[in-house]
Amino acid sequence: MSLVVPSSLLNLTSSLEYLSLQDCNLRGNFPNQVFHLPSLQLLDLSANHDLRGNLPESNQSSTLEYLYLTYTNFSGELSHLVRNLKLLKELYLESCQFYGSIPRSLANLTDITHLDFSSNHLRGQIPDVFGKMHKLTDFSFFDNTFDGEIPTSMFNLTHLTYLKLSSNKLLGRVPSRLFSLPSLSWLELQNNCLTGPIDHVDMPNLFLQGVYLSNNEISGSIPSFFFDLVNLTEVSLSSNNLTGTITPDMLSKLVDLEDLDVSNNSLLSLSNNGTALNYSFLPNLRSLKFSSCNIRKFPSFLRKAKSLRVLDISKNKISGQIHKWEIEGMSLGTLNLSYNFLTGIDLFGFGYLEVVDLRSNLLQGSLPILSTTWVNLLFISGNNLTGEIPSSYCNFTSLLLLVLANNRLGGKIPECLGKLSNLNILDLRMNKFHGRIPNLFVNISSLSTLSLNGNQLEGILPRSLVNCSYLEILDVGNNNLNDTFPHWLGVLPSLKVLILRSNRFHGAINNSMPAFYFPQLRIIDIAQNDFMGLLPSNYFKILKSMRDVAPTDKVNLEYIDKFEVCGRGDCMFLIDSYKNYVKVVMKGSERELVRILKIFTTIDFSSNQFHGPIPDELGELNSLLLLNLSHNSLNGQILSSLGKLAELESLDLSSNKLEGKIPEQLTKLTFLSVLNLSHNELVGHIPEGKQFNTFSNDSYIGNSGLCGFPLTKKCEEPRPPPSQFDEEDDSAAVFEWKFALAGYGCGLVLGLSLGYIACTIGKPWWVVKKVEKYQQKLVGRFNRSHRQRKTQKPNQRS
């Protein structure tokens, strides 16, 4: 069914008891009359995303007991809910468009067992009306904007199994009585504003399986009764203000525990001291996350947790060497020790590692050798490692991401890396690799990021890069590459960032590229090379991604480095695991973009040998944020069309040969925060208003012809206008003065000419007499006209 036809639904038999239209692609407005079919007990309209409707508002009662509207477009307030649907046992309104507050009449649903209002636009306090809902087992109000404290009447819901109030704005302390509800197995209060500490409970419910309190403001130590909840399988207490120390003895009681996350509690520690370390220690533990806490020593007792697959103890204070015996026997799949103070670790004993993150430590010596070939992600950047890339790394045929940046690695880049056909990111920047970039890219067609910035590489860009149809970021800046502009990269449909800065690229840029070239390019930096010739006007014309960025793209901010990885078993969404770094020049110095927004656009052609005028086509790139053409030999005037670059934040045209005035249109650039027009040949008054009132002298120095704020050089004041008392005869006076000045000018030229003749051949008296007679006539005519105006003016005023 593709469209709701009200008449067809109204013809349903009056004896109909069950109507299920789940996921039928229903569209349009649902007729309210169906709610009042006299025998209808169950109505399931869920998963019809384009189906609109409202709950019935008439006084006619409904026989409905089961109503499922999940994932529809039903909307409106809930004020009529109970008045018409008093017999409900199960009500599911998840992911609809309902708004407003919860009516107190909800208390009349005394037979309700399942109540789900999650993911709507409901607000206000949750009313304290649950005292008579003795049959309620499932309660889900998550992902709304409820505030206030958790209602106390919930403490009497003895059959409640699932309580989900996460992602609201709930206040107050976490009620310890919730841990005593006899049937509760799942408690979700994460992403609220709840505080602590949590009070002790003498008789907690030992059937609790999942507790989620992350992203609150809970303080104090973890209550001791938590470690008596022997059926717990999942616990998340991350991003709070918890303190104290967790010991192996505390954890040993949680024999069913599978996932424990206490990350982002900066005063919470983990101790190695304990007596309960036996073979069956935490037999079901699969994931332990203790990131951003206060751990100072590697928890070697975890080698007894034989089922542990994920260990994240990053961003702690662990120092020194991790010895082989401390990790012997572990069968980890993911190991994250990044952002500590480790100097060494032996990874050879891990036979199943898929994700290794050792970023930002103090590791020394050679790159660690791994015995596994299953590794998917390998982060070892930001250490003090030396030597070459081991040939064994070429055997990691499942490798998706290899990040070895910011070390002191050297030698040549191994050609055998070309065997890594699944590689998505290769980041070797800021090392000491030398030689040519090997022709790796015949088989690595899935590569999305190649960063080789800050090495000693030479030669040309390998033409096999043209096979990387998914390539988004190519950064080879700060090397010794010697090549021409790689226009052939224009065929790559996904290329967004091209960095060639500080090499020896040379020659002119081809100005006749096809219109389909570089369709996604947003950042291009070719500064500090030896490019020459005119700026490529047709090249700027094809940069479609720097024009007319849609408003939705500016609101829904995404990053270029967002990607998904699936290893053996579960998929891992690694949105934050890797961040592309790109350096751009702003305010005259390099700045590092830790993450690259898709709407960030920049052109940097500075420090080359370009000459000629600035092309008009640049003025059409109305989504451009940064433009740097400094330190070239550009001439002509600054285009007024640059005033159309409405998003521009930084403009640097310094150290060129630009002349003329600064266009007034540049004052329209309301986001402009950096302007450098220094060391040109500009003249005239500096425009005033808006952003131009914020720029300093440094923006204009080296232009001797400029004047006005903020320079100390003042512009000459314009001559005063004619006197007001002659305003009625301004036009006549100006007209006569034009002739007088014209005559004066002609007389001056003629006089100089005659003077020259007189000095060379003697006085020609006949010419002198003619000139004197003409001058007397001209002066007499002007004097008579002026006396007539002065005698007429008093008469007119009287």
Salt bridges, closest charged atoms under 4 A:
ASP50 OD2 - ARG27 NH1 2.78
GLU65 OE1 - LYS89 NZ 3.71
GLU90 OE2 - HIS114 ND1 3.53
ASP111 OD1 - LYS135 NZ 3.17
ASP138 OD1 - HIS114 NE2 3.77
ASP199 OD1 - ARG173 NH2 2.65
ASP202 OD1 - HIS200 NE2 3.52
ASP228 OD1 - LYS253 NZ 3.46
GLU354 OE2 - ARG568 NE 2.97
ASP357 OD2 - ARG359 NH2 2.55
ASP427 OD2 - ARG429 NE 2.90
GLU472 OE2 - LYS496 NZ 3.43
ASP483 OD2 - ARG463 NH1 2.89
ASP525 OD2 - ARG501 NE 2.81
GLU558 OE1 - LYS598 NZ 3.40
ASP561 OD1 - ARG595 NH2 3.16
ASP576 OD1 - ARG595 NH1 3.08
ASP604 OD2 - ARG501 NH2 2.81
GLU620 OE2 - LYS644 NZ 2.86
GLU647 OE2 - LYS554 NZ 2.90
GLU688 OE2 - HIS685 NE2 3.70
ASP726 OD1 - LYS793 NZ 3.88
GLU728 OE1 - LYS793 NZ 3.41
ASP729 OD2 - LYS793 NZ 3.24
GLU736 OE1 - ARG789 NH1 3.22
